Structures are given as C-alpha cells and as structure tokens.
Amino acid sequence: MTAGTTSTTAFVTLADLLEQLGGIAPARVRFRPVPGAATEEDMLAIHDREGRLYELAGGVLVEKAIGLRESYLAIVLSTILWNFVQLRNLGLVTGEAGMMRLMAGLVRIPDVAFISWTRLPHQCVPTEPVPDLAPDLAVEVLSAGNTSGEMARKRQEYFAAGVHLVWQVDPNARTVEVFTAPEQSTVLHEAQTLTGGTVLPGFTLPLQELFSKLDRRGER
C-alpha cells in the first residue's frame, strides 16, 4: 500500500469544504466533532452509539450514502464474488460496513471489496475494526446521495493506496463502470459480461444475472 496522508486543504467556508469533498450534500458532513479534527475513535464511537456509518477524510467525517435497493444489490454481488473466492481460497470478500484505513487519516468503506491473502498480515482475517490495508478490488454501488466529484475523489484515493480495480455499479442505468486507473474505464451494460481481469482471473458475471435481481417479485 502506498504510504502517505490525505487531507482537506484549508477551507474558509462550508462551500469550500463541500467542494473539496466532491460537491456532496451538507447533511452528510458531521460537525461534531468539528471538521478537520475528527479521528477514527470518533468514527467508531458514533457507529457504536448511533449505528451510522461515516468515512474519515482528512479529519472530516462524511456519512456513507446508502439505500435499501443499493444495499440489496451489493449483497447479491458480494455473494457471487464470495462463492468464487471461497472455492479457490483466494482471500476475503467484505461488505458495506468493512472499514479500511487506506492511508493515515483516510478511512473508506467500499460497498463490496475483495482482499487477497497476500495483502493480509499473516494471511488471516484482521481482528481490528479498522485494519491498515487496501483491497485488490473495491466496489461502489451508487446511491442517490453520491456525486460524480465524490466518486472521482474516491477513485483517486483507492488507486493511490494500491487498489488495482474499481467497479462502479449504477443500479438505475444498470451499468458497471470498470476502472483500471482513476480516469481509465470501460462501461459495461446489462447485456454484457463483467470479468475479474488480472485481479480475479476466471471470474465472469453476465450483468443481466446481477441486475435481474432488482426485478424479483413475491408470489401472488
């Protein structure tokens, strides 16, 4: 993982801060503790006390944008990934509460992630709540609260930390944008097939199989 720190540069107004964070809504920024002064301990304490998930970027706590539909799709994808990974004993697959310290002062929570055994100390499941690691694959399922600027910032951080592959899943457009670099991507549509590339050789997923789960209905 690339060493380094991340921070929000000095901001004078709330507008400055929101712009640095990718143009997100003000309601997602936690103001107690004061932006710029928040710590991982604050992040974990809020989760324990309130059950709310925050990411930490340069001393600023930003609430994770979530939704039931997006969570459901992430669970479906993580299950498919886990079946592939478990059969081959490749590593771990984590879900939308899996906090990771990408760099000093930067904690992100991918909706789904694959971490190979070689990236894990002693090749075992970490016991600390926020391990110091970057996944091989990070998946972000877009929610209504996400902005293009926020996602661009996250991609920059992921790849700087050593992530090799980012999948950006759009439930509304029913597409997956596959990033191999922060600004290098291919958009796959519902009729196409997602592959694991060099990160998960042999993995294939017809996207119709994934997105069709959004159309499920109970018996009438």
Beta strands, then each sheet from edge to edge (+ up, - down):
strand 1: 54-57
strand 2: 60-63
strand 3: 91-94
strand 4: 100-103
strand 5: 106-108
strand 6: 112-116
strand 7: 137-141
strand 8: 165-170
strand 9: 175-181
strand 10: 184-188
strand 11: 193-196
strand 12: 200-206
sheet 1: 2+ 1- 5+ 4-
sheet 2: 3+ 6- 7+ 8+ 9- 10+
sheet 3: 11+ 12-
end
